[in-house]
C-alpha cells in the first residue's frame, strides 16, 4: 500500500443518502482543502462516484472523510474504493463536480 507523498489514484462510490444533500459540493471542498484533484458526480443508481488523486497520505484522509463524514445532511451506508494505483503525475488540475 502506497503511503506518504507517493502519488496515487483511487476510484470511489458512496452509498446511502448522498444525493440532494450537497454531498458533491462538500466532497469538492474537502478535496480542494486537502490539495487533491479528481472529480465527483451523482449516478443514476442514487450513489455518488468519482476519482481522487494526490499524495497517498492526503488520499487516505479523504477516503476516511468519504466513509465517515460527508456532507452534514448525508447518511453514508457504505464506501467502495477500487482501482488504486501509484501514478507518476496527476491527470487533473482541479477537483471538479461532473454533471
Buried (B, 14 or more C-beta within 10 A) or exposed (E): EBEEEEBBBBBBBBBBBBBEBBBBEBBBEBBEEBEBBBBBBBEEEEBBBBBBBBBBBBBBBBBEBBBEBBBEEBEBEEBEBEEBEEEEEBEBEEBBEEE
